[in-house]
Amino acid sequence: MRNLQQMIGLPVLLDSGKRVGHIQDIGFDEFWRLSCLVLDTRVWFRRAAVRIVKWNDVAVCGEDAVIIRSPGSVTTIRRSELLRSFQTGIVQLKELPVFTVDGQELGRVSDVYFRKSEGTQIIGYELTDGFLADVFEGRRRLLIPDGPEGVTLGEDAILVPASCDRVLEREPTRKVTGEKR
């Protein structure tokens, strides 16, 4: 399983070894499948445009770098065309609240998970209840057992089946006790 936050900041390389940028964000299609990598901008005054690499042009998505097929894989689009993304699009997945269909809030999205082999479909969410809750209790992981069926990813919230509150997993916390090892 791969999480999206691990991909942000990775260098994007051509198969010749030339670096074309770093991943700044991830773009999604209308079904919330990974569709493109958003690269860092090199020109400060062109904030209305973003450089992207379509997911189909990615040859390898490794642990430490992403390798793309050709220099022509990097295209520029208007920022307004980046509709859905993790943190910079018009609709942003990060910090989106997650509710059950019964109306219970489970938390806010802090990360998403993909299968390494398939790579594009979201299979789970890492949820936060805020900084203090993260420190003392840890974040929670919500893996969607049935895939995207039954999950509604809206513009203002994510709705999941009521049974999802029973499958939340806690991340282990690192408590500061003051004890020396």
Order of alpha helices (4+ residues) and beta strands (2+ residues): beta-alpha-beta-beta-beta-beta-beta-beta-beta-beta-beta-beta-beta-beta-alpha-beta-beta-beta-beta
